[in-house]
């Protein structure tokens, strides 16, 4: 069982990035997937989540209208499209898969927004 995030990087304010969360060894379509982030010195916070079928999505108020979560179950991958990035979006972004008592995390990918 493996969860791997990718797509992070350095971007200027107003720029965009697309994060990917690829899972292997899972019955992926059963898992709700969430993105969390943790900035230095701050607790980890939820950013967005998507149901197994993709029918339900939710966003933290701080990213509504700027971030879009989606999934491709055929590719066992969830995406987080991040537009209009702000310096306060700088953090390590983590992917979390949950199904019942199963709870898996990736290693995180760094996103830095700075001029």
The first five atom37 places (N, CA, C, CB, O) and aatype in JSON, in Angstrom:
{
  "aatype": [20, 20, 20, 20, 20, 20, 20, 20, 20, 20, 20, 20, 20, 20, 20, 20, 20, 20, 20, 20, 20, 20, 20, 20, 20, 20, 20, 20, 20, 20, 20, 20, 20, 20, 20, 20, 20, 20, 20, 20, 20, 20, 20, 20, 20, 20, 20, 20, 20, 20, 20, 20, 20, 20, 20, 20, 20, 20, 20, 20, 20, 20, 20, 20, 20, 20, 20, 20, 20, 20, 20, 20, 20, 20, 20, 20, 20, 20, 20, 20, 20, 20, 20, 20, 20, 20, 20, 20, 20, 20, 20, 20, 20, 20, 20, 20, 20, 20, 20, 20, 20, 20, 20, 20, 20, 20, 20, 20, 20, 20, 20, 20, 20, 20, 20],
  "atom_mask": [
    [1, 1, 1, 1, 1],
    [1, 1, 1, 1, 1],
    [1, 1, 1, 1, 1],
    [1, 1, 1, 1, 1],
    [1, 1, 1, 1, 1],
    [1, 1, 1, 1, 1],
    [1, 1, 1, 1, 1],
    [1, 1, 1, 1, 1],
    [1, 1, 1, 1, 1],
    [1, 1, 1, 1, 1],
    [1, 1, 1, 1, 1],
    [1, 1, 1, 1, 1],
    [1, 1, 1, 1, 1],
    [1, 1, 1, 1, 1],
    [1, 1, 1, 1, 1],
    [1, 1, 1, 1, 1],
    [1, 1, 1, 1, 1],
    [1, 1, 1, 1, 1],
    [1, 1, 1, 1, 1],
    [1, 1, 1, 1, 1],
    [1, 1, 1, 1, 1],
    [1, 1, 1, 1, 1],
    [1, 1, 1, 1, 1],
    [1, 1, 1, 1, 1],
    [1, 1, 1, 1, 1],
    [1, 1, 1, 1, 1],
    [1, 1, 1, 1, 1],
    [1, 1, 1, 1, 1],
    [1, 1, 1, 1, 1],
    [1, 1, 1, 1, 1],
    [1, 1, 1, 1, 1],
    [1, 1, 1, 1, 1],
    [1, 1, 1, 1, 1],
    [1, 1, 1, 1, 1],
    [1, 1, 1, 1, 1],
    [1, 1, 1, 1, 1],
    [1, 1, 1, 1, 1],
    [1, 1, 1, 1, 1],
    [1, 1, 1, 1, 1],
    [1, 1, 1, 1, 1],
    [1, 1, 1, 1, 1],
    [1, 1, 1, 1, 1],
    [1, 1, 1, 1, 1],
    [1, 1, 1, 1, 1],
    [1, 1, 1, 1, 1],
    [1, 1, 1, 1, 1],
    [1, 1, 1, 1, 1],
    [1, 1, 1, 1, 1],
    [1, 1, 1, 1, 1],
    [1, 1, 1, 1, 1],
    [1, 1, 1, 1, 1],
    [1, 1, 1, 1, 1],
    [1, 1, 1, 1, 1],
    [1, 1, 1, 1, 1],
    [1, 1, 1, 1, 1],
    [1, 1, 1, 1, 1],
    [1, 1, 1, 1, 1],
    [1, 1, 1, 1, 1],
    [1, 1, 1, 1, 1],
    [1, 1, 1, 1, 1],
    [1, 1, 1, 1, 1],
    [1, 1, 1, 1, 1],
    [1, 1, 1, 1, 1],
    [1, 1, 1, 1, 1],
    [1, 1, 1, 1, 1],
    [1, 1, 1, 1, 1],
    [1, 1, 1, 1, 1],
    [1, 1, 1, 1, 1],
    [1, 1, 1, 1, 1],
    [1, 1, 1, 1, 1],
    [1, 1, 1, 1, 1],
    [1, 1, 1, 1, 1],
    [1, 1, 1, 1, 1],
    [1, 1, 1, 1, 1],
    [1, 1, 1, 1, 1],
    [1, 1, 1, 1, 1],
    [1, 1, 1, 1, 1],
    [1, 1, 1, 1, 1],
    [1, 1, 1, 1, 1],
    [1, 1, 1, 1, 1],
    [1, 1, 1, 1, 1],
    [1, 1, 1, 1, 1],
    [1, 1, 1, 1, 1],
    [1, 1, 1, 1, 1],
    [1, 1, 1, 1, 1],
    [1, 1, 1, 1, 1],
    [1, 1, 1, 1, 1],
    [1, 1, 1, 1, 1],
    [1, 1, 1, 1, 1],
    [1, 1, 1, 1, 1],
    [1, 1, 1, 1, 1],
    [1, 1, 1, 1, 1],
    [1, 1, 1, 1, 1],
    [1, 1, 1, 1, 1],
    [1, 1, 1, 1, 1],
    [1, 1, 1, 1, 1],
    [1, 1, 1, 1, 1],
    [1, 1, 1, 1, 1],
    [1, 1, 1, 1, 1],
    [1, 1, 1, 1, 1],
    [1, 1, 1, 1, 1],
    [1, 1, 1, 1, 1],
    [1, 1, 1, 1, 1],
    [1, 1, 1, 1, 1],
    [1, 1, 1, 1, 1],
    [1, 1, 1, 1, 1],
    [1, 1, 1, 1, 1],
    [1, 1, 1, 1, 1],
    [1, 1, 1, 1, 1],
    [1, 1, 1, 1, 1],
    [1, 1, 1, 1, 1],
    [1, 1, 1, 1, 1],
    [1, 1, 1, 1, 1],
    [1, 1, 1, 1, 1],
    [1, 1, 1, 1, 1]
  ],
  "atom_positions": [
    [[0.85, -1.18, 0.0], [0.0, 0.0, 0.0], [0.89, 1.24, 0.0], [-0.96, 0.0, 1.22], [1.77, 1.39, 0.85]],
    [[0.65, 2.1, -0.96], [1.52, 3.26, -1.1], [0.7, 4.47, -1.55], [2.66, 2.97, -2.09], [-0.16, 4.37, -2.42]],
    [[1.0, 5.63, -0.95], [0.37, 6.89, -1.31], [1.5, 7.87, -1.6], [-0.59, 7.42, -0.18], [2.35, 8.11, -0.75]],
    [[1.5, 8.45, -2.79], [2.6, 9.33, -3.2], [2.04, 10.62, -3.77], [3.51, 8.63, -4.23], [1.28, 10.61, -4.73]],
    [[2.43, 11.73, -3.15], [2.05, 13.05, -3.66], [3.15, 13.57, -4.59], [1.8, 14.04, -2.5], [4.33, 13.25, -4.42]],
    [[2.75, 14.37, -5.55], [3.71, 15.02, -6.44], [3.09, 16.31, -6.97], [4.11, 14.07, -7.62], [1.9, 16.56, -6.79]],
    [[3.92, 17.11, -7.62], [3.42, 18.32, -8.26], [3.71, 19.6, -7.51], [1.99, 18.2, -8.45], [3.42, 20.69, -8.01]],
    [[4.3, 19.49, -6.32], [4.63, 20.69, -5.59], [5.78, 21.44, -6.24], [4.97, 20.36, -4.15], [6.42, 20.95, -7.17]],
    [[6.04, 22.63, -5.72], [7.13, 23.41, -6.27], [7.07, 24.84, -5.81], [7.12, 23.36, -7.77], [6.36, 25.19, -4.87]],
    [[7.83, 25.66, -6.51], [7.92, 27.09, -6.2], [7.14, 27.85, -7.27], [9.41, 27.58, -6.13], [7.31, 27.62, -8.46]],
    [[6.28, 28.77, -6.82], [5.48, 29.54, -7.76], [5.28, 30.95, -7.21], [4.12, 28.85, -8.02], [5.25, 31.16, -6.0]],
    [[5.15, 31.9, -8.1], [4.9, 33.28, -7.67], [3.43, 33.47, -7.31], [5.31, 34.27, -8.78], [2.58, 32.71, -7.77]],
    [[3.13, 34.47, -6.49], [1.73, 34.74, -6.17], [0.91, 34.94, -7.43], [1.62, 35.98, -5.27], [1.35, 35.58, -8.39]],
    [[-0.3, 34.36, -7.41], [-1.15, 34.41, -8.58], [-0.97, 33.24, -9.53], [-0.93, 35.65, -9.31], [-1.75, 33.06, -10.46]],
    [[0.07, 32.46, -9.29], [0.34, 31.31, -10.15], [-0.49, 30.1, -9.81], [1.78, 30.96, -10.06], [-1.36, 30.13, -8.94]],
    [[-0.21, 29.02, -10.54], [-0.99, 27.78, -10.39], [-0.07, 26.58, -10.26], [-1.94, 27.59, -11.57], [1.05, 26.57, -10.78]],
    [[-0.56, 25.58, -9.58], [0.08, 24.27, -9.5], [-1.0, 23.21, -9.48], [1.0, 24.16, -8.24], [-2.13, 23.47, -9.05]],
    [[-0.67, 22.02, -9.95], [-1.58, 20.88, -9.82], [-0.87, 19.76, -9.06], [-2.06, 20.38, -11.22], [0.14, 19.22, -9.52]],
    [[-1.42, 19.44, -7.92], [-0.88, 18.35, -7.12], [-1.57, 17.05, -7.52], [-1.07, 18.63, -5.62], [-2.74, 17.03, -7.9]],
    [[-0.82, 15.97, -7.42], [-1.37, 14.64, -7.67], [-1.12, 13.75, -6.46], [-0.74, 14.01, -8.94], [-0.11, 13.87, -5.77]],
    [[-2.07, 12.88, -6.22], [-1.96, 11.88, -5.16], [-2.23, 10.53, -5.8], [-2.97, 12.16, -3.96], [-3.36, 10.22, -6.17]],
    [[-1.2, 9.74, -5.94], [-1.32, 8.44, -6.59], [-1.25, 7.34, -5.55], [-0.21, 8.24, -7.66], [-0.35, 7.32, -4.71]],
    [[-2.21, 6.42, -5.62], [-2.27, 5.33, -4.65], [-2.1, 4.0, -5.36], [-3.59, 5.36, -3.87], [-2.59, 3.81, -6.48]],
    [[-1.43, 3.08, -4.72], [-1.27, 1.73, -5.26], [-1.52, 0.71, -4.16], [0.14, 1.53, -5.88], [-1.19, 0.93, -2.99]],
    [[-2.12, -0.41, -4.57], [-2.43, -1.44, -3.59], [-3.75, -1.24, -2.89], [-1.36, -1.51, -2.6], [-4.03, -1.92, -1.9]],
    [[-4.56, -0.31, -3.38], [-5.84, 0.01, -2.76], [-7.0, -0.35, -3.67], [-5.9, 1.49, -2.39], [-6.85, -0.4, -4.9]],
    [[-8.15, -0.62, -3.07], [-9.42, -0.58, -3.8], [-9.84, 0.89, -3.81], [-10.54, -1.52, -3.15], [-10.7, 1.31, -3.03]],
    [[-9.22, 1.63, -4.68], [-9.18, 3.1, -4.6], [-10.56, 3.73, -4.58], [-8.39, 3.65, -5.75], [-10.78, 4.73, -3.89]],
    [[-11.47, 3.16, -5.33], [-12.78, 3.79, -5.48], [-13.57, 3.82, -4.18], [-13.58, 3.09, -6.54], [-14.56, 4.55, -4.08]],
    [[-13.17, 3.04, -3.19], [-13.89, 3.03, -1.91], [-13.42, 4.12, -0.96], [-13.73, 1.68, -1.25], [-14.09, 4.41, 0.03]],
    [[-12.28, 4.73, -1.26], [-11.66, 5.64, -0.32], [-12.07, 7.09, -0.54], [-10.18, 5.52, -0.4], [-12.03, 7.59, -1.66]],
    [[-12.46, 7.75, 0.54], [-12.53, 9.2, 0.53], [-11.1, 9.71, 0.6], [-13.4, 9.74, 1.72], [-10.28, 9.19, 1.36]],
    [[-10.8, 10.73, -0.18], [-9.45, 11.29, -0.22], [-9.5, 12.75, 0.16], [-8.8, 11.1, -1.62], [-10.34, 13.51, -0.32]],
    [[-8.6, 13.13, 1.03], [-8.53, 14.52, 1.47], [-7.11, 15.06, 1.29], [-8.97, 14.65, 2.94], [-6.13, 14.32, 1.37]],
    [[-7.04, 16.33, 1.06], [-5.77, 17.05, 1.06], [-5.7, 17.87, 2.35], [-5.62, 17.98, -0.2], [-6.63, 18.58, 2.71]],
    [[-4.57, 17.75, 3.02], [-4.26, 18.56, 4.19], [-3.0, 19.35, 3.88], [-4.09, 17.69, 5.47], [-2.27, 19.04, 2.93]],
    [[-2.75, 20.37, 4.68], [-1.5, 21.1, 4.55], [-1.01, 21.52, 5.92], [-1.66, 22.33, 3.62], [-1.79, 21.7, 6.86]],
    [[0.3, 21.68, 6.0], [0.91, 22.12, 7.25], [2.01, 23.12, 6.96], [1.46, 20.93, 8.05], [3.01, 22.81, 6.31]],
    [[1.81, 24.32, 7.45], [2.8, 25.38, 7.32], [3.72, 25.33, 8.54], [2.13, 26.78, 7.19], [3.34, 24.81, 9.58]],
    [[4.95, 25.87, 8.41], [5.88, 25.84, 9.54], [5.28, 26.47, 10.79], [7.16, 26.55, 9.18], [4.77, 27.59, 10.74]],
    [[5.36, 25.75, 11.9], [4.88, 26.3, 13.16], [3.37, 26.29, 13.34], [5.36, 27.66, 13.31], [2.86, 26.82, 14.33]],
    [[2.67, 25.68, 12.39], [1.21, 25.66, 12.47], [0.71, 24.22, 12.44], [0.58, 26.47, 11.3], [1.4, 23.33, 11.96]],
    [[-0.49, 24.0, 12.97], [-1.03, 22.64, 12.93], [-1.47, 22.26, 11.52], [-2.22, 22.5, 13.9], [-1.7, 23.12, 10.68]],
    [[-1.56, 20.96, 11.29], [-2.05, 20.49, 10.0], [-3.52, 20.85, 9.86], [-1.83, 18.96, 9.84], [-4.29, 20.72, 10.81]],
    [[-3.92, 21.31, 8.66], [-5.3, 21.71, 8.45], [-5.84, 21.08, 7.18], [-5.4, 23.23, 8.38], [-5.1, 20.83, 6.23]],
    [[-7.15, 20.81, 7.19], [-7.8, 20.25, 6.02], [-8.0, 21.3, 4.94], [-9.13, 19.63, 6.4], [-8.34, 22.44, 5.24]],
    [[-7.78, 20.91, 3.7], [-7.93, 21.81, 2.57], [-9.15, 21.45, 1.74], [-6.67, 21.79, 1.71], [-9.97, 22.31, 1.41]],
    [[-9.26, 20.18, 1.39], [-10.34, 19.74, 0.51], [-10.48, 18.23, 0.62], [-10.09, 20.17, -0.96], [-9.54, 17.54, 1.02]],
    [[-11.66, 17.72, 0.25], [-11.85, 16.27, 0.23], [-12.82, 15.9, -0.88], [-12.37, 15.75, 1.6], [-13.58, 16.74, -1.37]],
    [[-12.77, 14.63, -1.27], [-13.62, 14.13, -2.34], [-14.04, 12.71, -2.0], [-12.9, 14.2, -3.71], [-13.25, 11.91, -1.5]],
    [[-15.3, 12.41, -2.28], [-15.83, 11.07, -2.01], [-15.27, 10.06, -3.01], [-17.37, 11.07, -2.05], [-14.65, 10.43, -4.0]],
    [[-15.52, 8.79, -2.73], [-15.0, 7.73, -3.58], [-15.44, 7.82, -5.03], [-15.4, 6.41, -3.03], [-14.67, 7.55, -5.95]],
    [[-16.69, 8.2, -5.22], [-17.23, 8.31, -6.58], [-16.92, 9.66, -7.2], [-18.73, 8.09, -6.57], [-17.06, 9.85, -8.41]],
    [[-16.5, 10.6, -6.38], [-16.25, 11.95, -6.86], [-17.48, 12.83, -6.86], [-15.7, 11.89, -8.24], [-17.43, 13.98, -7.27]],
    [[-18.6, 12.28, -6.38], [-19.85, 13.05, -6.4], [-19.88, 14.16, -5.36], [-21.01, 12.13, -6.19], [-20.58, 15.15, -5.53]],
    [[-19.14, 13.98, -4.29], [-19.15, 14.96, -3.21], [-17.75, 15.55, -3.03], [-19.65, 14.32, -1.9], [-16.76, 14.82, -2.94]],
    [[-17.69, 16.86, -2.97], [-16.44, 17.55, -2.68], [-16.68, 18.63, -1.63], [-15.85, 18.17, -3.98], [-17.8, 19.12, -1.47]],
    [[-15.64, 18.98, -0.93], [-15.72, 20.03, 0.08], [-14.4, 20.78, 0.12], [-16.07, 19.44, 1.48], [-13.35, 20.23, -0.19]],
    [[-14.49, 22.04, 0.53], [-13.3, 22.9, 0.56], [-13.3, 23.74, 1.82], [-13.26, 23.81, -0.69], [-14.35, 24.14, 2.34]],
    [[-12.1, 23.99, 2.31], [-11.96, 24.98, 3.37], [-12.26, 26.35, 2.79], [-10.54, 24.94, 4.0], [-12.01, 26.61, 1.61]],
    [[-12.8, 27.23, 3.63], [-13.15, 28.57, 3.14], [-11.95, 29.3, 2.55], [-13.74, 29.4, 4.28], [-12.1, 30.11, 1.64]],
    [[-10.77, 29.02, 3.06], [-9.57, 29.75, 2.62], [-9.18, 29.43, 1.17], [-8.41, 29.42, 3.53], [-8.4, 30.16, 0.56]],
    [[-9.72, 28.33, 0.61], [-9.33, 27.95, -0.75], [-10.52, 27.89, -1.71], [-8.64, 26.61, -0.72], [-10.34, 27.64, -2.9]],
    [[-11.72, 28.11, -1.19], [-12.91, 28.05, -2.06], [-12.79, 29.03, -3.22], [-14.18, 28.35, -1.25], [-12.41, 30.18, -3.05]],
    [[-13.12, 28.54, -4.4], [-13.06, 29.37, -5.58], [-11.69, 29.42, -6.22], [-13.48, 30.73, -5.25], [-11.55, 29.92, -7.34]],
    [[-10.68, 28.91, -5.52], [-9.31, 28.91, -6.08], [-8.79, 27.5, -6.33], [-8.35, 29.64, -5.12], [-8.05, 27.27, -7.29]],
    [[-9.18, 26.56, -5.49], [-8.71, 25.17, -5.61], [-9.85, 24.29, -6.09], [-8.16, 24.66, -4.25], [-11.01, 24.52, -5.77]],
    [[-9.49, 23.28, -6.87], [-10.46, 22.3, -7.34], [-9.91, 20.89, -7.15], [-10.82, 22.55, -8.82], [-8.81, 20.58, -7.61]],
    [[-10.68, 20.05, -6.47], [-10.26, 18.67, -6.26], [-11.01, 17.78, -7.26], [-10.54, 18.21, -4.79], [-12.18, 18.02, -7.56]],
    [[-10.33, 16.77, -7.77], [-10.95, 15.83, -8.69], [-10.24, 14.48, -8.55], [-10.88, 16.35, -10.17], [-9.19, 14.39, -7.92]],
    [[-10.83, 13.46, -9.15], [-10.19, 12.15, -9.08], [-10.45, 11.37, -10.36], [-10.71, 11.37, -7.86], [-11.45, 11.56, -11.05]],
    [[-9.5, 10.48, -10.64], [-9.61, 9.55, -11.76], [-9.4, 8.17, -11.18], [-8.57, 9.88, -12.92], [-8.26, 7.74, -10.98]],
    [[-10.47, 7.46, -10.91], [-10.36, 6.16, -10.27], [-9.69, 5.12, -11.17], [-11.73, 5.67, -9.86], [-9.12, 4.14, -10.68]],
    [[-9.76, 5.32, -12.47], [-9.08, 4.4, -13.39], [-7.56, 4.51, -13.24], [-9.49, 4.68, -14.85], [-6.83, 3.56, -13.53]],
    [[-7.1, 5.67, -12.8], [-5.67, 5.9, -12.61], [-5.27, 5.9, -11.13], [-5.27, 7.22, -13.24], [-4.11, 6.15, -10.79]],
    [[-6.25, 5.61, -10.25], [-5.96, 5.61, -8.8], [-5.3, 6.93, -8.38], [-5.06, 4.42, -8.42], [-4.33, 6.92, -7.61]],
    [[-5.82, 8.02, -8.86], [-5.18, 9.32, -8.62], [-6.22, 10.38, -8.29], [-4.35, 9.75, -9.84], [-7.29, 10.44, -8.89]],
    [[-5.87, 11.21, -7.33], [-6.64, 12.41, -6.99], [-5.78, 13.62, -7.29], [-7.1, 12.39, -5.49], [-4.57, 13.61, -7.08]],
    [[-6.42, 14.66, -7.78], [-5.72, 15.88, -8.15], [-6.22, 17.06, -7.32], [-5.9, 16.18, -9.66], [-7.37, 17.07, -6.86]],
    [[-5.36, 18.02, -7.13], [-5.74, 19.29, -6.52], [-5.19, 20.4, -7.41], [-5.2, 19.41, -5.04], [-4.0, 20.69, -7.4]],
    [[-6.09, 21.0, -8.17], [-5.71, 22.14, -9.0], [-5.76, 23.39, -8.15], [-6.65, 22.27, -10.24], [-6.8, 23.73, -7.59]],
    [[-4.64, 24.07, -8.06], [-4.54, 25.24, -7.22], [-4.24, 26.46, -8.08], [-3.45, 25.06, -6.14], [-3.18, 26.56, -8.7]],
    [[-5.18, 27.38, -8.12], [-5.04, 28.61, -8.89], [-4.99, 29.82, -7.97], [-6.18, 28.75, -9.9], [-5.34, 29.73, -6.79]],
    [[-4.57, 30.94, -8.51], [-4.5, 32.19, -7.75], [-3.81, 31.98, -6.41], [-5.92, 32.76, -7.53], [-4.3, 32.4, -5.36]],
    [[-2.68, 31.34, -6.46], [-1.98, 30.99, -5.22], [-1.5, 32.24, -4.48], [-0.79, 30.08, -5.51], [-1.14, 33.25, -5.09]],
    [[-1.52, 32.13, -3.15], [-1.13, 33.22, -2.28], [0.04, 32.76, -1.41], [-2.33, 33.69, -1.39], [0.23, 31.56, -1.22]],
    [[0.82, 33.69, -0.89], [1.92, 33.29, 0.0], [1.44, 32.45, 1.19], [2.64, 34.52, 0.51], [2.16, 31.56, 1.66]],
    [[0.25, 32.72, 1.66], [-0.27, 31.95, 2.79], [-0.65, 30.51, 2.43], [-1.48, 32.66, 3.37], [-0.99, 29.73, 3.31]],
    [[-0.6, 30.16, 1.15], [-0.8, 28.77, 0.75], [0.48, 27.95, 0.89], [-1.29, 28.71, -0.7], [0.47, 26.73, 0.71]],
    [[1.58, 28.61, 1.21], [2.85, 27.9, 1.39], [2.74, 26.89, 2.51], [3.98, 28.89, 1.67], [2.38, 27.24, 3.64]],
    [[3.06, 25.64, 2.21], [2.94, 24.56, 3.19], [3.39, 23.26, 2.55], [1.48, 24.44, 3.73], [3.63, 23.19, 1.34]],
    [[3.51, 22.24, 3.38], [3.63, 20.88, 2.86], [2.21, 20.34, 2.71], [4.52, 19.96, 3.81], [1.41, 20.41, 3.65]],
    [[1.91, 19.82, 1.56], [0.57, 19.31, 1.27], [0.6, 17.77, 1.34], [0.06, 19.79, -0.13], [1.45, 17.11, 0.74]],
    [[-0.35, 17.24, 2.09], [-0.44, 15.81, 2.31], [-1.75, 15.24, 1.78], [-0.3, 15.5, 3.8], [-2.79, 15.9, 1.81]],
    [[-1.67, 14.04, 1.3], [-2.84, 13.31, 0.82], [-3.21, 12.26, 1.87], [-2.56, 12.65, -0.57], [-2.35, 11.59, 2.43]],
    [[-4.5, 12.13, 2.13], [-4.99, 11.2, 3.14], [-6.13, 10.37, 2.56], [-5.47, 11.96, 4.41], [-7.1, 10.91, 2.04]],
    [[-5.99, 9.05, 2.65], [-7.03, 8.14, 2.17], [-7.71, 7.49, 3.37], [-6.43, 7.05, 1.23], [-7.06, 6.98, 4.28]],
    [[-9.03, 7.53, 3.37], [-9.79, 6.99, 4.48], [-10.94, 6.11, 3.97], [-10.34, 8.13, 5.36], [-11.67, 6.49, 3.06]],
    [[-11.06, 4.94, 4.58], [-12.2, 4.06, 4.33], [-12.43, 3.24, 5.58], [-11.96, 3.14, 3.08], [-11.66, 2.34, 5.9]],
    [[-13.49, 3.56, 6.29], [-13.75, 2.89, 7.56], [-12.6, 3.18, 8.52], [-13.93, 1.37, 7.37], [-12.29, 4.34, 8.79]],
    [[-11.98, 2.13, 9.04], [-10.87, 2.32, 9.96], [-9.53, 2.43, 9.25], [-10.83, 1.17, 10.95], [-8.51, 2.66, 9.9]],
    [[-9.52, 2.27, 7.95], [-8.28, 2.42, 7.18], [-7.96, 3.9, 7.01], [-8.4, 1.72, 5.81], [-8.83, 4.7, 6.64]],
    [[-6.73, 4.25, 7.26], [-6.32, 5.65, 7.22], [-4.86, 5.69, 6.79], [-6.51, 6.35, 8.62], [-3.98, 5.24, 7.52]],
    [[-4.6, 6.23, 5.59], [-3.25, 6.23, 5.05], [-2.85, 7.64, 4.63], [-3.15, 5.27, 3.86], [-3.67, 8.43, 4.14]],
    [[-1.58, 7.93, 4.83], [-1.02, 9.25, 4.49], [0.16, 9.1, 3.55], [-0.58, 10.01, 5.76], [0.89, 8.1, 3.58]],
    [[0.33, 10.1, 2.7], [1.53, 10.18, 1.9], [2.61, 10.94, 2.65], [1.23, 10.85, 0.55], [2.43, 11.35, 3.8]],
    [[3.74, 11.12, 1.97], [4.89, 11.75, 2.6], [4.86, 13.27, 2.47], [6.18, 11.21, 2.01], [5.63, 13.97, 3.14]],
    [[3.99, 13.78, 1.62], [3.84, 15.22, 1.46], [4.64, 15.77, 0.29], [4.25, 15.91, 2.71], [5.63, 15.19, -0.14]],
    [[4.19, 16.92, -0.2], [4.89, 17.64, -1.25], [4.89, 19.12, -0.9], [4.24, 17.39, -2.65], [3.87, 19.66, -0.49]],
    [[6.03, 19.75, -1.05], [6.2, 21.15, -0.63], [5.66, 22.1, -1.7], [7.69, 21.46, -0.34], [5.96, 21.97, -2.88]],
    [[4.86, 23.05, -1.26], [4.38, 24.14, -2.11], [4.87, 25.44, -1.5], [2.81, 24.12, -2.23], [4.61, 25.73, -0.33]],
    [[5.58, 26.22, -2.29], [6.09, 27.51, -1.83], [5.61, 28.59, -2.78], [7.64, 27.5, -1.74], [5.85, 28.53, -3.99]],
    [[4.92, 29.58, -2.23], [4.4, 30.71, -3.01], [5.11, 31.97, -2.53], [2.84, 30.84, -2.86], [4.93, 32.41, -1.39]],
    [[5.9, 32.54, -3.41], [6.69, 33.69, -3.0], [7.11, 34.47, -4.23], [7.93, 33.25, -2.19], [7.29, 33.92, -5.32]],
    [[7.27, 35.77, -4.03], [7.78, 36.6, -5.11], [9.3, 36.77, -4.99], [7.09, 37.97, -5.11], [9.91, 37.44, -5.82]]
  ]
}
